[in-house]
Amino acid sequence: MSHPSEDQKKAIYDGLSSEQKSKQTYTEWVKDAYNNQYENWMPWIEDKYLAWFGTDNKASYATKDALNKTKVTGISQVDNLQDGVNNLVGGQVGKEGLLAPVGDAVSKEGVNRAERGGKDEQGTYGGAAASVTDPVAKNAKGAGEGLVGGAQSAGGTAADGAKGVGGYVSGLFGGGEKKTES
């Protein structure tokens, strides 16, 4: 599997429209392309690794990991018993557990989507209903970003106003410039 050379990447970037180029520098575009590929491939690679080298799926692995952080005694017998219980509970949502279908669904639709920012394997938010749900999700994201930007702007304006009032008040009480008598 060969990777595109730097010249090939630049040729792809140069083929973009001038509007797309004005939105991103070459470096930003490469970072976005890398992050997009990482977002697409890593959940699959993790799933394959767990399938080939163990009896866990992501749900059982996360369950065992979370339960292993709850050890409180430091007594080896109790810790050993707790390890057994943790493996039993986590194993139930693993490949060969009673709740394996639940664990697989949580791994695929829960954990993988969380790693991909809510998107499925095809990069959509709504799966089969993507033509309806994706525009809604994108508009909601844009509205949230607009709300945050407006709040930041209002906060900055309020802070600037408070600084101006503070300067005015301190000037009233002698905190302003000192005048030298000539």
N, C-alpha and C positions, 0 to 999 in steps of 0.2 A: 504494500500500500504506500504509494508515494504521496508526499505532501507538496502543495504548490510552492514554487520558488518565490522569492521576493519579487522578481520581475513579473511572474504570473499574477501575483496579488496586485501589483501596481497596474498591470494591464486591465484587470477586472475593475479596479477603482477608476481608472481613466475612462472606462466605458460607461460609467454612470452619468446620468444627466447632470447638467450644471446646477439644477435645483437641489439634487441630492448631495452634490459636492459642497454646496454652500451651507448645508446643514451640519456637515461633519468634516473634520480634517481626515487625512489618510489614517493617522494613528487611531483616532476615535473609531473610524470605520473598521479597522482591523480588530480593535478590542471588542467591538460589538459582534463581529463575525465569530471571533474566538468564543465569546461568552454564549452566543447562540448555539454553537456546536457543543460546547461543554454542557449546556442545559439540555440538549437533545440526547447526548450520548452517555453521560455519567450515570443517570438512573438505570439505564439498560446494562451498563458494565457492572454496576453494583449488584443488580439482580442476577446476572450471569455468574458472578463470582460466588454469591451466596448459594446459587443452585448447584454449582460444580463442586464446591468445597465444604458443604455443610448441610445441615438439615433445617437451617433457619431461612425465613424470608425477612424482609425488613421489619415487619410488625413484630415477629418473635424476637429478633435481634434487639430492637428498641425496648421491648418489654423486659427482656433479661437484663439489659444494660441499666434501665431505670431501677429495677428491683435490686440489682447488685449495689447500687448506691445507698441502699437503706440499711446496711449492716450497722448495728449500733453496739453490740456487746463486746467484741474483741475476744470472746471465749470460743476456742476452736470448734468445740462440739456444736455449739449453737450456730456459729457461722456455717459449718458444714451442713447442718439441717436446713438453714436458710438458703444455702446454695441449691440444695435439692429441690426445695419448694419453688425457688425462682426458676430453675430449669423446667420443672413440671409445668408451671403456669405459662412460661414463655413458649415451651414446646407445644402446648395445645393449639397455638395459632401458627406453628411452624409447618413444614412440608408434610409431616406424617401425623400431625395432631388431629384431635377431634374437630377443632375449629379451623382447620387448614383453609377451607374456602373463604372464611371470614378474614383470616390473616392475609391470604393472597389478595383479596379485594381491598383491604386496608392498605397493603403494600403498594398496589398498583394505583388505586384511585385516591388514596390519602397521602402516603409518603412521597410517592413519585410526583404527584401533582404539586405538592408543597415545594419540592425541590425545583420544580419547573415554574414556579410562580403561579400556580393554578391551572397551567395548561396541560392538556393530555399529550399523548405520543405524537399526534399530528400538529401540535402547536395551537390547538383551539381550546376555548374555555368550555364550550358546550357539547362537544362530541357531535352526535348526529344533528343536533339542533343548533350547530355553530352559526349558521347563517342568521339566526335570530338572536342568540345569546351573546355572541362575540361583539357586535356593535354596541349592545347595551353595556357590557363589561368595560369596553374601551371608553365609552362616554362617561361611565361612572368614575373610572380612573381619572379621566381628564377633569371632571368636575371636582374631584377630591384634590387634585393638584392645583386647580384654580382657587379653591377655597383656602388651601394652605398658603399659596402665594398672596392672596388677598389679606389673610390674617398677618402674614409676615410684613406686608406693606403697611397695614394699619398699625401694627406694633411699632414699626420703625418710625412712622409719622408721629405716633403718640410720644415715643421716646424723644424725638427731635423737638416736639412741642414742649415737653417737660424740661428739656435742657434749656430751651429759649426762655421759658418762664423762670427757671432757676437762675439764669444769668441776669434777668431783669430784676428779680427780687434781691439777689446779692448786691447788685448795683445800688439799690435803694438804701441798703444798710451799710454802705461803705466798702463793699467787697469788690467794687469795680476798680477802674484805673485810678491810681493816686496822682493827683495833680501837684506839681511842684510850684511853689510860689516864686515869682520872679520879681 
